[in-house]
């Protein structure tokens, strides 16, 4: 984002560079959404165990 605001026009990214950057973000986002989240709860609790967060 800051590169786009650079006062030196030659240091700013061109349209193709921006296209590639945005496209990679979209692909990353889609891959993240397609992930399967296999979070399971512990199935057996010991009756004398104490579970607390720190």
N, CA, C and O atoms as a CHARMM CRD file, in Angstrom:
* protein
*
  216
    1    1 UNK  N      0.82200  -1.18500   0.00000 PROA 1      0.00000
    2    1 UNK  CA     0.00000   0.00000   0.00000 PROA 1      0.00000
    3    1 UNK  C      0.87100   1.25600   0.00000 PROA 1      0.00000
    4    1 UNK  O      0.61000   2.20300  -0.74200 PROA 1      0.00000
    5    2 UNK  N      1.89500   1.25200   0.83000 PROA 2      0.00000
    6    2 UNK  CA     2.76600   2.43300   0.89600 PROA 2      0.00000
    7    2 UNK  C      3.52600   2.64800  -0.40000 PROA 2      0.00000
    8    2 UNK  O      3.84000   3.78100  -0.76400 PROA 2      0.00000
    9    3 UNK  N      3.82200   1.55100  -1.09800 PROA 3      0.00000
   10    3 UNK  CA     4.50500   1.69200  -2.38900 PROA 3      0.00000
   11    3 UNK  C      3.65100   2.47900  -3.37600 PROA 3      0.00000
   12    3 UNK  O      4.18300   3.21800  -4.20400 PROA 3      0.00000
   13    4 UNK  N      2.35000   2.32700  -3.29400 PROA 4      0.00000
   14    4 UNK  CA     1.45200   3.04200  -4.20900 PROA 4      0.00000
   15    4 UNK  C      1.45900   4.54600  -3.95200 PROA 4      0.00000
   16    4 UNK  O      1.16100   5.32900  -4.85400 PROA 4      0.00000
   17    5 UNK  N      1.79400   4.95400  -2.73600 PROA 5      0.00000
   18    5 UNK  CA     1.79400   6.36900  -2.36800 PROA 5      0.00000
   19    5 UNK  C      3.16700   7.00600  -2.49600 PROA 5      0.00000
   20    5 UNK  O      3.33200   8.17900  -2.16100 PROA 5      0.00000
   21    6 UNK  N      4.14500   6.26800  -2.96900 PROA 6      0.00000
   22    6 UNK  CA     5.50300   6.79200  -3.06400 PROA 6      0.00000
   23    6 UNK  C      5.52000   8.04100  -3.93900 PROA 6      0.00000
   24    6 UNK  O      4.89100   8.08200  -4.99700 PROA 6      0.00000
   25    7 UNK  N      6.25100   9.06200  -3.48200 PROA 7      0.00000
   26    7 UNK  CA     6.30500  10.31200  -4.24600 PROA 7      0.00000
   27    7 UNK  C      7.05900  10.14400  -5.55800 PROA 7      0.00000
   28    7 UNK  O      6.83000  10.89300  -6.50700 PROA 7      0.00000
   29    8 UNK  N      7.96100   9.16100  -5.61500 PROA 8      0.00000
   30    8 UNK  CA     8.68100   8.87300  -6.85200 PROA 8      0.00000
   31    8 UNK  C      7.82600   7.93000  -7.70200 PROA 8      0.00000
   32    8 UNK  O      7.61000   6.77600  -7.32900 PROA 8      0.00000
   33    9 UNK  N      7.35100   8.41200  -8.81600 PROA 9      0.00000
   34    9 UNK  CA     6.44600   7.64400  -9.67900 PROA 9      0.00000
   35    9 UNK  C      7.07900   6.33400 -10.13300 PROA 9      0.00000
   36    9 UNK  O      6.38200   5.33000 -10.27400 PROA 9      0.00000
   37   10 UNK  N      8.38100   6.33100 -10.36100 PROA 10     0.00000
   38   10 UNK  CA     9.05700   5.11800 -10.84000 PROA 10     0.00000
   39   10 UNK  C      9.11600   4.02400  -9.77800 PROA 10     0.00000
   40   10 UNK  O      9.30600   2.85300 -10.10800 PROA 10     0.00000
   41   11 UNK  N      8.95700   4.39100  -8.51100 PROA 11     0.00000
   42   11 UNK  CA     8.98000   3.40400  -7.43200 PROA 11     0.00000
   43   11 UNK  C      7.61700   2.77900  -7.17800 PROA 11     0.00000
   44   11 UNK  O      7.51400   1.79200  -6.44900 PROA 11     0.00000
   45   12 UNK  N      6.58300   3.33500  -7.76400 PROA 12     0.00000
   46   12 UNK  CA     5.23600   2.79400  -7.58600 PROA 12     0.00000
   47   12 UNK  C      5.06200   1.52900  -8.42000 PROA 12     0.00000
   48   12 UNK  O      5.63300   1.41700  -9.50500 PROA 12     0.00000
   49   13 UNK  N      4.26900   0.56700  -7.91500 PROA 13     0.00000
   50   13 UNK  CA     4.03000  -0.65600  -8.69300 PROA 13     0.00000
   51   13 UNK  C      3.13400  -0.37000  -9.89400 PROA 13     0.00000
   52   13 UNK  O      2.27000   0.50500  -9.85400 PROA 13     0.00000
   53   14 UNK  N      3.36200  -1.12800 -10.95800 PROA 14     0.00000
   54   14 UNK  CA     2.50800  -0.96700 -12.14100 PROA 14     0.00000
   55   14 UNK  C      1.24700  -1.82600 -11.98200 PROA 14     0.00000
   56   14 UNK  O      1.11500  -2.57200 -11.01200 PROA 14     0.00000
   57   15 UNK  N      0.34700  -1.71600 -12.91800 PROA 15     0.00000
   58   15 UNK  CA    -0.94000  -2.40800 -12.83800 PROA 15     0.00000
   59   15 UNK  C     -0.76800  -3.92500 -12.80700 PROA 15     0.00000
   60   15 UNK  O     -1.49200  -4.61500 -12.08900 PROA 15     0.00000
   61   16 UNK  N      0.17600  -4.44500 -13.57400 PROA 16     0.00000
   62   16 UNK  CA     0.37500  -5.89700 -13.60800 PROA 16     0.00000
   63   16 UNK  C      0.88500  -6.41200 -12.26100 PROA 16     0.00000
   64   16 UNK  O      0.46400  -7.47500 -11.80600 PROA 16     0.00000
   65   17 UNK  N      1.78300  -5.66700 -11.62400 PROA 17     0.00000
   66   17 UNK  CA     2.29200  -6.05600 -10.30600 PROA 17     0.00000
   67   17 UNK  C      1.16200  -6.06700  -9.28400 PROA 17     0.00000
   68   17 UNK  O      1.06900  -6.98100  -8.46400 PROA 17     0.00000
   69   18 UNK  N      0.31000  -5.05600  -9.33300 PROA 18     0.00000
   70   18 UNK  CA    -0.83800  -5.01800  -8.42700 PROA 18     0.00000
   71   18 UNK  C     -1.79200  -6.17700  -8.69600 PROA 18     0.00000
   72   18 UNK  O     -2.31500  -6.78400  -7.76100 PROA 18     0.00000
   73   19 UNK  N     -2.01800  -6.48500  -9.97000 PROA 19     0.00000
   74   19 UNK  CA    -2.87500  -7.61200 -10.33600 PROA 19     0.00000
   75   19 UNK  C     -2.33100  -8.91200  -9.74100 PROA 19     0.00000
   76   19 UNK  O     -3.08700  -9.69000  -9.15900 PROA 19     0.00000
   77   20 UNK  N     -1.03600  -9.14700  -9.88300 PROA 20     0.00000
   78   20 UNK  CA    -0.43300 -10.36900  -9.34600 PROA 20     0.00000
   79   20 UNK  C     -0.56000 -10.42800  -7.82700 PROA 20     0.00000
   80   20 UNK  O     -0.85500 -11.48500  -7.27100 PROA 20     0.00000
   81   21 UNK  N     -0.34000  -9.31000  -7.15800 PROA 21     0.00000
   82   21 UNK  CA    -0.43300  -9.26800  -5.69800 PROA 21     0.00000
   83   21 UNK  C     -1.85800  -9.56200  -5.24100 PROA 21     0.00000
   84   21 UNK  O     -2.06600 -10.38600  -4.35100 PROA 21     0.00000
   85   22 UNK  N     -2.84900  -8.88800  -5.85000 PROA 22     0.00000
   86   22 UNK  CA    -4.24000  -9.11900  -5.47300 PROA 22     0.00000
   87   22 UNK  C     -4.66900 -10.54600  -5.77900 PROA 22     0.00000
   88   22 UNK  O     -5.39500 -11.15900  -4.99500 PROA 22     0.00000
   89   23 UNK  N     -4.23100 -11.07200  -6.90000 PROA 23     0.00000
   90   23 UNK  CA    -4.57400 -12.44000  -7.27900 PROA 23     0.00000
   91   23 UNK  C     -4.00500 -13.44000  -6.27500 PROA 23     0.00000
   92   23 UNK  O     -4.67900 -14.40800  -5.92100 PROA 23     0.00000
   93   24 UNK  N     -2.78500 -13.22200  -5.81400 PROA 24     0.00000
   94   24 UNK  CA    -2.19300 -14.13000  -4.82900 PROA 24     0.00000
   95   24 UNK  C     -2.95500 -14.05600  -3.51000 PROA 24     0.00000
   96   24 UNK  O     -3.11900 -15.07400  -2.83900 PROA 24     0.00000
   97   25 UNK  N     -3.42200 -12.87100  -3.12800 PROA 25     0.00000
   98   25 UNK  CA    -4.22400 -12.74700  -1.90700 PROA 25     0.00000
   99   25 UNK  C     -5.53000 -13.50800  -2.04300 PROA 25     0.00000
  100   25 UNK  O     -5.96100 -14.17100  -1.09900 PROA 25     0.00000
  101   26 UNK  N     -6.16300 -13.42300  -3.19900 PROA 26     0.00000
  102   26 UNK  CA    -7.42800 -14.12500  -3.42500 PROA 26     0.00000
  103   26 UNK  C     -7.20900 -15.63300  -3.38100 PROA 26     0.00000
  104   26 UNK  O     -7.99900 -16.35300  -2.77100 PROA 26     0.00000
  105   27 UNK  N     -6.15000 -16.11800  -4.01800 PROA 27     0.00000
  106   27 UNK  CA    -5.85800 -17.55400  -3.99900 PROA 27     0.00000
  107   27 UNK  C     -5.57800 -18.03000  -2.58200 PROA 27     0.00000
  108   27 UNK  O     -6.03400 -19.10400  -2.19000 PROA 27     0.00000
  109   28 UNK  N     -4.83700 -17.24800  -1.81300 PROA 28     0.00000
  110   28 UNK  CA    -4.53900 -17.60500  -0.43200 PROA 28     0.00000
  111   28 UNK  C     -5.82500 -17.64600   0.39000 PROA 28     0.00000
  112   28 UNK  O     -6.02000 -18.55400   1.19800 PROA 28     0.00000
  113   29 UNK  N     -6.69200 -16.67100   0.18500 PROA 29     0.00000
  114   29 UNK  CA    -7.95600 -16.61200   0.90800 PROA 29     0.00000
  115   29 UNK  C     -8.83300 -17.81500   0.57900 PROA 29     0.00000
  116   29 UNK  O     -9.43400 -18.40800   1.47500 PROA 29     0.00000
  117   30 UNK  N     -8.91000 -18.17600  -0.69100 PROA 30     0.00000
  118   30 UNK  CA    -9.72400 -19.32500  -1.09900 PROA 30     0.00000
  119   30 UNK  C     -9.15500 -20.62500  -0.54200 PROA 30     0.00000
  120   30 UNK  O     -9.91100 -21.50300  -0.12700 PROA 30     0.00000
  121   31 UNK  N     -7.83300 -20.75500  -0.52900 PROA 31     0.00000
  122   31 UNK  CA    -7.21400 -21.95800   0.02400 PROA 31     0.00000
  123   31 UNK  C     -7.49000 -22.05200   1.52000 PROA 31     0.00000
  124   31 UNK  O     -7.72300 -23.14300   2.04000 PROA 31     0.00000
  125   32 UNK  N     -7.46500 -20.92600   2.20900 PROA 32     0.00000
  126   32 UNK  CA    -7.74400 -20.90600   3.64300 PROA 32     0.00000
  127   32 UNK  C     -9.18700 -21.31100   3.91700 PROA 32     0.00000
  128   32 UNK  O     -9.45300 -22.05500   4.86100 PROA 32     0.00000
  129   33 UNK  N    -10.11500 -20.83200   3.10400 PROA 33     0.00000
  130   33 UNK  CA   -11.52500 -21.17600   3.28200 PROA 33     0.00000
  131   33 UNK  C    -11.78900 -22.64700   2.99200 PROA 33     0.00000
  132   33 UNK  O    -12.70600 -23.23000   3.57000 PROA 33     0.00000
  133   34 UNK  N    -11.00300 -23.25700   2.10900 PROA 34     0.00000
  134   34 UNK  CA   -11.20200 -24.65700   1.74100 PROA 34     0.00000
  135   34 UNK  C    -10.60200 -25.63100   2.74700 PROA 34     0.00000
  136   34 UNK  O    -10.85200 -26.83300   2.66200 PROA 34     0.00000
  137   35 UNK  N     -9.82200 -25.13600   3.69000 PROA 35     0.00000
  138   35 UNK  CA    -9.19900 -26.02000   4.67900 PROA 35     0.00000
  139   35 UNK  C    -10.26600 -26.65900   5.55600 PROA 35     0.00000
  140   35 UNK  O    -11.28100 -26.04200   5.87900 PROA 35     0.00000
  141   36 UNK  N    -10.01800 -27.89300   5.92900 PROA 36     0.00000
  142   36 UNK  CA   -10.90400 -28.56800   6.86300 PROA 36     0.00000
  143   36 UNK  C    -10.31500 -28.40000   8.25500 PROA 36     0.00000
  144   36 UNK  O     -9.14100 -28.68800   8.49000 PROA 36     0.00000
  145   37 UNK  N    -11.13300 -27.93900   9.15100 PROA 37     0.00000
  146   37 UNK  CA   -10.67600 -27.72700  10.51700 PROA 37     0.00000
  147   37 UNK  C    -11.15300 -28.90700  11.35800 PROA 37     0.00000
  148   37 UNK  O    -12.33200 -28.99800  11.70100 PROA 37     0.00000
  149   38 UNK  N    -10.23900 -29.79900  11.68400 PROA 38     0.00000
  150   38 UNK  CA   -10.56700 -30.98900  12.46400 PROA 38     0.00000
  151   38 UNK  C    -10.18100 -30.75900  13.92300 PROA 38     0.00000
  152   38 UNK  O     -9.16300 -31.25800  14.40000 PROA 38     0.00000
  153   39 UNK  N    -11.00400 -30.00600  14.60400 PROA 39     0.00000
  154   39 UNK  CA   -10.76800 -29.73200  16.01400 PROA 39     0.00000
  155   39 UNK  C    -11.70100 -30.63500  16.79800 PROA 39     0.00000
  156   39 UNK  O    -12.92000 -30.57600  16.63900 PROA 39     0.00000
  157   40 UNK  N    -11.12100 -31.46700  17.64300 PROA 40     0.00000
  158   40 UNK  CA   -11.93100 -32.39900  18.41400 PROA 40     0.00000
  159   40 UNK  C    -11.74100 -32.14200  19.89800 PROA 40     0.00000
  160   40 UNK  O    -10.68700 -31.68500  20.34100 PROA 40     0.00000
  161   41 UNK  N    -12.75800 -32.43800  20.63500 PROA 41     0.00000
  162   41 UNK  CA   -12.71000 -32.33500  22.08600 PROA 41     0.00000
  163   41 UNK  C    -12.13700 -33.63500  22.64800 PROA 41     0.00000
  164   41 UNK  O    -12.33100 -34.69800  22.05900 PROA 41     0.00000
  165   42 UNK  N    -11.44500 -33.56500  23.76000 PROA 42     0.00000
  166   42 UNK  CA   -10.98500 -34.80800  24.38900 PROA 42     0.00000
  167   42 UNK  C    -12.18800 -35.66600  24.76400 PROA 42     0.00000
  168   42 UNK  O    -13.17800 -35.16400  25.29600 PROA 42     0.00000
  169   43 UNK  N    -12.09800 -36.93700  24.48800 PROA 43     0.00000
  170   43 UNK  CA   -13.26100 -37.79700  24.69400 PROA 43     0.00000
  171   43 UNK  C    -13.36600 -38.33300  26.11800 PROA 43     0.00000
  172   43 UNK  O    -14.46900 -38.63600  26.57400 PROA 43     0.00000
  173   44 UNK  N    -12.25400 -38.45600  26.82600 PROA 44     0.00000
  174   44 UNK  CA   -12.28700 -39.02500  28.17200 PROA 44     0.00000
  175   44 UNK  C    -11.63600 -38.03900  29.14000 PROA 44     0.00000
  176   44 UNK  O    -10.51400 -37.57900  28.92700 PROA 44     0.00000
  177   45 UNK  N    -12.36200 -37.73200  30.19800 PROA 45     0.00000
  178   45 UNK  CA   -11.82800 -36.86600  31.24500 PROA 45     0.00000
  179   45 UNK  C    -11.61500 -37.70400  32.50100 PROA 45     0.00000
  180   45 UNK  O    -12.46100 -38.52000  32.86600 PROA 45     0.00000
  181   46 UNK  N    -10.49500 -37.49700  33.14400 PROA 46     0.00000
  182   46 UNK  CA   -10.25400 -38.16900  34.41600 PROA 46     0.00000
  183   46 UNK  C    -11.05500 -37.43300  35.47100 PROA 46     0.00000
  184   46 UNK  O    -11.03600 -36.20300  35.51500 PROA 46     0.00000
  185   47 UNK  N    -11.75900 -38.16300  36.32000 PROA 47     0.00000
  186   47 UNK  CA   -12.67600 -37.51600  37.25200 PROA 47     0.00000
  187   47 UNK  C    -11.96900 -36.66000  38.29800 PROA 47     0.00000
  188   47 UNK  O    -12.59600 -35.77700  38.88400 PROA 47     0.00000
  189   48 UNK  N    -10.67000 -36.89900  38.55000 PROA 48     0.00000
  190   48 UNK  CA    -9.94300 -36.10100  39.53300 PROA 48     0.00000
  191   48 UNK  C     -9.02400 -35.06100  38.88500 PROA 48     0.00000
  192   48 UNK  O     -8.29200 -34.35200  39.57600 PROA 48     0.00000
  193   49 UNK  N     -9.06800 -34.97900  37.58800 PROA 49     0.00000
  194   49 UNK  CA    -8.22400 -34.00700  36.88800 PROA 49     0.00000
  195   49 UNK  C     -8.88000 -32.62800  36.92900 PROA 49     0.00000
  196   49 UNK  O    -10.10300 -32.49500  36.92100 PROA 49     0.00000
  197   50 UNK  N     -8.02800 -31.61500  36.97300 PROA 50     0.00000
  198   50 UNK  CA    -8.51300 -30.23900  36.97000 PROA 50     0.00000
  199   50 UNK  C     -7.99400 -29.57800  35.70600 PROA 50     0.00000
  200   50 UNK  O     -6.78400 -29.51500  35.48600 PROA 50     0.00000
  201   51 UNK  N     -8.90100 -29.08500  34.87700 PROA 51     0.00000
  202   51 UNK  CA    -8.53100 -28.44100  33.62600 PROA 51     0.00000
  203   51 UNK  C     -8.80400 -26.94200  33.74400 PROA 51     0.00000
  204   51 UNK  O     -9.94700 -26.51300  33.89800 PROA 51     0.00000
  205   52 UNK  N     -7.74300 -26.17000  33.67100 PROA 52     0.00000
  206   52 UNK  CA    -7.89400 -24.71200  33.71500 PROA 52     0.00000
  207   52 UNK  C     -6.99400 -24.09100  32.66600 PROA 52     0.00000
  208   52 UNK  O     -6.01100 -24.69200  32.23200 PROA 52     0.00000
  209   53 UNK  N     -7.34200 -22.88700  32.26900 PROA 53     0.00000
  210   53 UNK  CA    -6.47100 -22.15700  31.34400 PROA 53     0.00000
  211   53 UNK  C     -5.51700 -21.30000  32.15900 PROA 53     0.00000
  212   53 UNK  O     -5.80800 -20.92600  33.29500 PROA 53     0.00000
  213   54 UNK  N     -4.38900 -21.00000  31.56700 PROA 54     0.00000
  214   54 UNK  CA    -3.39300 -20.20000  32.29700 PROA 54     0.00000
  215   54 UNK  C     -3.50000 -18.75600  31.94300 PROA 54     0.00000
  216   54 UNK  O     -2.74200 -17.93600  32.46100 PROA 54     0.00000
